[in-house]
Structure formats: structure tokens, C-alpha cells
Amino acid sequence: METIRIQVDAETAQAYELASQEQLERLQLMLQLWSKEVMGRPQRTLEEMMEDIADQASANGLTPEVLQSILDVTFELS
């Protein structure tokens, strides 16, 4: 693994800082899947990419419930 830096808004940064280790690991997985899709196949529609990302995330244990818990942390900080 390598570490990268990305710019995000203050709310996202705060949610990231408050996230549990499990949430951080799942977020990292989501970012990895998303970046491979976006950078690997730019000719595909956003909907197609999102469907594939959802399928891959689900196969790796990121259920809709887990995703919702990650999103809840973000919106609780708003």
C-alpha cells in the first residue's frame, strides 16, 4: 500500500478523522475500486461504473448497511 493525499472539504475531513478503523478500511476499499473504474475505463457511463463498483464492493463485504453507517458519520457532522 502507498499513501496519497487528496483535498476534501472540512466536513469530509472531520468525518474521516472520526471514523472507526473498520470504516476507514472500507472507505479505502471503495476509493481503490472507484479509482480503478474511473481511470481504467473512461468510456463507460457513470451508471455502469457505479453498478460495477457496487458489485465489487458487495463481493468484498461492503454491504449497503455498512456503506450507510459510513455515510451516517459524515452527515452527523453536518
DSSP file (Angstrom, degrees, kcal/mol; ACC not computed):
  #  RESIDUE AA STRUCTURE BP1 BP2  ACC     N-H-->O    O-->H-N    N-H-->O    O-->H-N    TCO  KAPPA ALPHA  PHI   PSI    X-CA   Y-CA   Z-CA
    1    1 A M              0   0    0      0, 0.0     2,-0.3     0, 0.0     0, 0.0   0.000 360.0 360.0 360.0 148.6    0.0    0.0    0.0
    2    2 A E        -     0   0    0      2,-0.0     2,-0.4     0, 0.0     0, 0.0  -0.909 360.0-124.6-123.9 156.2    1.0    3.6   -0.6
    3    3 A T        +     0   0    0     -2,-0.3     2,-0.3     2,-0.0     0, 0.0  -0.850  28.7 178.9-102.1 135.0   -0.2    6.8    1.0
    4    4 A I        -     0   0    0     -2,-0.4     2,-0.4     2,-0.0    -2,-0.0  -0.866  21.1-132.0-126.3 164.3   -1.6    9.6   -1.1
    5    5 A R        +     0   0    0     -2,-0.3     2,-0.3     2,-0.0    -2,-0.0  -0.967  23.6 178.4-118.6 134.4   -3.0   13.0   -0.2
    6    6 A I        -     0   0    0     -2,-0.4     2,-0.4     2,-0.0    -2,-0.0  -0.965  28.7-117.8-131.1 151.4   -6.3   14.3   -1.6
    7    7 A Q        +     0   0    0     -2,-0.3     2,-0.3     6,-0.0    -2,-0.0  -0.740  39.1 166.1 -89.9 134.2   -8.1   17.6   -0.9
    8    8 A V        -     0   0    0     -2,-0.4     2,-0.0     1,-0.0    -2,-0.0  -0.902  39.8 -89.1-137.3 166.3  -11.6   17.3    0.6
    9    9 A D     >  -     0   0    0     -2,-0.3     4,-2.2     1,-0.1     5,-0.2  -0.257  45.4-101.7 -72.6 168.7  -14.0   19.7    2.3
   10   10 A A  H  > S+     0   0    0      1,-0.2     4,-2.4     2,-0.2     5,-0.2   0.862 119.9  53.7 -61.9 -39.2  -13.8   20.3    6.0
   11   11 A E  H  > S+     0   0    0      2,-0.2     4,-2.4     1,-0.2    -1,-0.2   0.908 109.7  47.6 -64.3 -41.6  -16.8   18.1    6.8
   12   12 A T  H  > S+     0   0    0      2,-0.2     4,-2.4     1,-0.2    -2,-0.2   0.913 111.5  50.8 -65.4 -42.3  -15.3   15.2    4.9
   13   13 A A  H  X S+     0   0    0     -4,-2.2     4,-2.2     1,-0.2    -2,-0.2   0.908 111.3  48.1 -61.3 -42.3  -12.0   15.6    6.7
   14   14 A Q  H  X S+     0   0    0     -4,-2.4     4,-1.7     2,-0.2    -1,-0.2   0.911 110.9  50.4 -66.4 -42.0  -13.7   15.7   10.1
   15   15 A A  H  X S+     0   0    0     -4,-2.4     4,-0.8     1,-0.2    -1,-0.2   0.898 110.3  51.0 -62.0 -39.9  -15.8   12.6    9.3
   16   16 A Y  H >< S+     0   0    0     -4,-2.4     3,-0.7     1,-0.2    -2,-0.2   0.917 108.8  50.7 -63.2 -43.7  -12.6   10.8    8.2
   17   17 A E  H 3< S+     0   0    0     -4,-2.2    -1,-0.2     1,-0.2    -2,-0.2   0.820 114.6  43.8 -64.1 -31.3  -10.8   11.7   11.4
   18   18 A L  H 3< S+     0   0    0     -4,-1.7    -1,-0.2    -5,-0.1    -2,-0.2   0.509  89.8 112.7 -92.7  -5.9  -13.7   10.4   13.5
   19   19 A A    <<  -     0   0    0     -4,-0.8    51,-0.0    -3,-0.7    -3,-0.0  -0.309  69.5-113.8 -70.1 150.3  -14.3    7.2   11.5
   20   20 A S     >  -     0   0    0      1,-0.1     4,-2.4     4,-0.0     5,-0.2  -0.290  30.7-104.5 -73.8 166.6  -13.6    3.8   13.1
   21   21 A Q  H  > S+     0   0    0      1,-0.2     4,-2.4     2,-0.2     5,-0.2   0.898 123.4  52.1 -60.3 -40.4  -10.8    1.6   11.8
   22   22 A E  H  > S+     0   0    0      1,-0.2     4,-2.1     2,-0.2    -1,-0.2   0.913 109.5  48.7 -63.1 -42.9  -13.3   -0.6   10.1
   23   23 A Q  H  > S+     0   0    0      1,-0.2     4,-2.4     2,-0.2    -1,-0.2   0.894 110.9  51.2 -64.3 -39.2  -14.9    2.4    8.4
   24   24 A L  H  X S+     0   0    0     -4,-2.4     4,-2.5     2,-0.2    -2,-0.2   0.913 109.4  49.9 -64.3 -42.4  -11.5    3.6    7.2
   25   25 A E  H  X S+     0   0    0     -4,-2.4     4,-1.9     1,-0.2    -1,-0.2   0.902 112.7  46.8 -63.1 -40.7  -10.7    0.2    5.7
   26   26 A R  H  X S+     0   0    0     -4,-2.1     4,-2.4     2,-0.2    -1,-0.2   0.874 111.0  51.7 -70.4 -36.8  -14.0    0.1    3.9
   27   27 A L  H  X S+     0   0    0     -4,-2.4     4,-2.6     2,-0.2    -2,-0.2   0.912 108.5  51.6 -64.1 -42.1  -13.6    3.6    2.6
   28   28 A Q  H  X S+     0   0    0     -4,-2.5     4,-2.3     1,-0.2    -2,-0.2   0.905 109.5  50.2 -60.6 -41.5  -10.1    2.8    1.3
   29   29 A L  H  X S+     0   0    0     -4,-1.9     4,-2.5     2,-0.2     5,-0.2   0.924 110.1  50.1 -62.2 -44.6  -11.6   -0.2   -0.5
   30   30 A M  H  X S+     0   0    0     -4,-2.4     4,-2.8     1,-0.2    -2,-0.2   0.918 111.2  48.7 -60.1 -44.0  -14.3    2.0   -2.0
   31   31 A L  H  X S+     0   0    0     -4,-2.6     4,-2.7     2,-0.2     5,-0.2   0.892 110.7  50.8 -64.4 -39.7  -11.7    4.5   -3.2
   32   32 A Q  H  X S+     0   0    0     -4,-2.3     4,-2.0     2,-0.2    -2,-0.2   0.940 113.6  44.2 -62.4 -47.2   -9.5    1.8   -4.7
   33   33 A L  H  X S+     0   0    0     -4,-2.5     4,-1.9     1,-0.2    -2,-0.2   0.925 115.3  48.5 -63.4 -44.8  -12.4    0.3   -6.6
   34   34 A W  H  X S+     0   0    0     -4,-2.8     4,-2.9    -5,-0.2     5,-0.2   0.925 110.7  49.6 -62.8 -46.0  -13.6    3.7   -7.7
   35   35 A S  H  X S+     0   0    0     -4,-2.7     4,-2.5     1,-0.2     5,-0.3   0.882 109.7  51.6 -65.1 -37.3  -10.2    4.9   -8.9
   36   36 A K  H  X S+     0   0    0     -4,-2.0     4,-1.6    -5,-0.2    -1,-0.2   0.905 113.6  45.3 -64.3 -40.1   -9.6    1.8  -10.9
   37   37 A E  H  X S+     0   0    0     -4,-1.9     4,-1.7    -5,-0.2    -2,-0.2   0.939 116.7  43.3 -68.0 -47.4  -13.0    2.2  -12.6
   38   38 A V  H  < S+     0   0    0     -4,-2.9    -2,-0.2     1,-0.2    -3,-0.2   0.922 123.7  34.8 -67.1 -45.0  -12.7    5.9  -13.4
   39   39 A M  H  < S+     0   0    0     -4,-2.5    -1,-0.2    -5,-0.2    -2,-0.2   0.728 119.9  49.3 -84.5 -22.0   -9.1    5.8  -14.6
   40   40 A G  H  < S+     0   0    0     -4,-1.6    -2,-0.2    -5,-0.3    -3,-0.2   0.781 123.5  21.1 -88.9 -28.3   -9.2    2.4  -16.2
   41   41 A R    ><  +     0   0    0     -4,-1.7     3,-1.6    -5,-0.2    -1,-0.2  -0.496  60.8 161.6-141.6  67.4  -12.4    2.7  -18.4
   42   42 A P  T 3  S+     0   0    0      0, 0.0    -1,-0.1     0, 0.0    -3,-0.1   0.685  71.1  69.5 -66.1 -16.3  -13.3    6.4  -19.0
   43   43 A Q  T 3  S+     0   0    0      2,-0.0     2,-0.1     0, 0.0    -2,-0.0   0.603  82.1  93.5 -77.6  -9.7  -15.5    5.4  -22.0
   44   44 A R  S <  S-     0   0    0     -3,-1.6     2,-0.1    -7,-0.2    -3,-0.0  -0.465  83.3-105.5 -82.5 154.6  -18.1    3.8  -19.7
   45   45 A T     >  -     0   0    0     -2,-0.1     4,-2.3     1,-0.1     5,-0.2  -0.365  26.0-115.4 -74.4 158.8  -21.1    5.7  -18.3
   46   46 A L  H  > S+     0   0    0      1,-0.2     4,-2.7     2,-0.2     5,-0.2   0.900 117.0  54.2 -59.7 -41.3  -21.2    6.8  -14.7
   47   47 A E  H  > S+     0   0    0      2,-0.2     4,-2.2     1,-0.2    -1,-0.2   0.912 107.9  49.1 -61.7 -42.9  -24.1    4.5  -14.1
   48   48 A E  H  > S+     0   0    0      2,-0.2     4,-2.3     1,-0.2    -1,-0.2   0.922 112.6  47.8 -62.0 -44.1  -22.2    1.5  -15.4
   49   49 A M  H  X S+     0   0    0     -4,-2.3     4,-2.7     1,-0.2    -2,-0.2   0.915 111.1  50.6 -63.2 -42.7  -19.2    2.3  -13.3
   50   50 A M  H  X S+     0   0    0     -4,-2.7     4,-2.4     1,-0.2    -1,-0.2   0.884 109.7  50.6 -64.7 -38.3  -21.4    2.8  -10.2
   51   51 A E  H  X S+     0   0    0     -4,-2.2     4,-2.2     2,-0.2    -1,-0.2   0.924 112.8  46.1 -64.4 -44.2  -23.1   -0.6  -10.8
   52   52 A D  H  X S+     0   0    0     -4,-2.3     4,-2.7     2,-0.2     5,-0.2   0.906 112.3  50.4 -65.2 -41.6  -19.7   -2.4  -11.1
   53   53 A I  H  X S+     0   0    0     -4,-2.7     4,-2.9     1,-0.2     5,-0.2   0.920 110.4  50.2 -62.1 -43.2  -18.3   -0.6   -8.1
   54   54 A A  H  X S+     0   0    0     -4,-2.4     4,-2.4     2,-0.2    -2,-0.2   0.911 111.5  48.5 -61.8 -42.4  -21.4   -1.6   -6.1
   55   55 A D  H  X S+     0   0    0     -4,-2.2     4,-2.2     2,-0.2    -2,-0.2   0.931 114.8  44.4 -63.0 -46.0  -21.0   -5.3   -7.2
   56   56 A Q  H  X S+     0   0    0     -4,-2.7     4,-1.2     2,-0.2    -2,-0.2   0.902 113.4  50.4 -66.6 -41.3  -17.3   -5.3   -6.4
   57   57 A A  H  <>S+     0   0    0     -4,-2.9     5,-3.0    -5,-0.2     3,-0.4   0.919 110.8  49.3 -63.1 -43.2  -17.8   -3.6   -3.0
   58   58 A S  H ><5S+     0   0    0     -4,-2.4     3,-1.7     1,-0.2    -1,-0.2   0.901 107.9  53.9 -62.6 -41.3  -20.5   -6.1   -2.1
   59   59 A A  H 3<5S+     0   0    0     -4,-2.2    -1,-0.2     1,-0.3    -2,-0.2   0.771 108.9  50.6 -63.8 -25.0  -18.3   -9.0   -3.1
   60   60 A N  T 3<5S-     0   0    0     -4,-1.2    -1,-0.3    -3,-0.4    -2,-0.2   0.206 129.1 -93.8 -99.0  14.1  -15.7   -7.6   -0.7
   61   61 A G  T < 5S+     0   0    0     -3,-1.7     2,-1.4     1,-0.2    -3,-0.2   0.491  82.2 133.3  93.5   3.5  -18.1   -7.2    2.2
   62   62 A L      < -     0   0    0     -5,-3.0    -1,-0.2    -6,-0.2    -2,-0.1  -0.685  36.9-176.1 -90.0  89.3  -19.2   -3.6    1.8
   63   63 A T     >  -     0   0    0     -2,-1.4     4,-2.5     1,-0.1     5,-0.2  -0.329  41.7-104.6 -79.9 164.1  -22.9   -4.1    2.2
   64   64 A P  H  > S+     0   0    0      0, 0.0     4,-2.4     0, 0.0     5,-0.1   0.859 123.1  55.1 -56.0 -34.3  -25.5   -1.3    1.8
   65   65 A E  H  > S+     0   0    0      2,-0.2     4,-1.9     1,-0.2     5,-0.1   0.907 108.3  46.4 -66.9 -41.6  -25.8   -1.3    5.6
   66   66 A V  H  > S+     0   0    0      2,-0.2     4,-1.8     1,-0.2    -1,-0.2   0.923 112.5  50.6 -66.6 -43.3  -22.0   -0.7    6.1
   67   67 A L  H  X S+     0   0    0     -4,-2.5     4,-2.5     1,-0.2    -2,-0.2   0.916 108.8  52.2 -59.6 -42.9  -22.0    2.0    3.5
   68   68 A Q  H  X S+     0   0    0     -4,-2.4     4,-2.7     1,-0.2    -1,-0.2   0.890 106.2  53.6 -61.6 -38.4  -24.9    3.7    5.2
   69   69 A S  H  X S+     0   0    0     -4,-1.9     4,-1.4     2,-0.2    -1,-0.2   0.873 109.2  49.1 -65.4 -34.9  -23.0    3.6    8.5
   70   70 A I  H  X S+     0   0    0     -4,-1.8     4,-1.4     2,-0.2    -2,-0.2   0.927 113.2  46.5 -66.4 -44.8  -20.1    5.4    6.8
   71   71 A L  H  X S+     0   0    0     -4,-2.5     4,-2.4     1,-0.2     5,-0.2   0.868 106.1  59.7 -65.7 -36.0  -22.4    8.0    5.3
   72   72 A D  H  X S+     0   0    0     -4,-2.7     4,-2.3     1,-0.2    -1,-0.2   0.883 101.5  53.9 -60.1 -38.8  -24.1    8.5    8.6
   73   73 A V  H  X S+     0   0    0     -4,-1.4     4,-0.9     1,-0.2    -1,-0.2   0.918 109.8  48.5 -61.1 -42.5  -20.8    9.5   10.2
   74   74 A T  H >< S+     0   0    0     -4,-1.4     3,-0.5     1,-0.2     4,-0.3   0.931 115.0  42.7 -63.4 -46.7  -20.4   12.1    7.5
   75   75 A F  H >< S+     0   0    0     -4,-2.4     3,-0.8     1,-0.2    -1,-0.2   0.755 104.8  63.4 -77.2 -23.7  -23.9   13.5    7.8
   76   76 A E  H 3< S+     0   0    0     -4,-2.3    -1,-0.2     1,-0.2    -2,-0.2   0.792 101.0  54.7 -66.4 -26.0  -23.9   13.5   11.6
   77   77 A L  T <<        0   0    0     -4,-0.9    -1,-0.2    -3,-0.5    -2,-0.2   0.611 360.0 360.0 -82.5 -12.2  -21.1   16.0   11.5
   78   78 A S    <         0   0    0     -3,-0.8    -1,-0.2    -4,-0.3    -2,-0.1   0.490 360.0 360.0 -72.6 360.0  -23.0   18.4    9.3
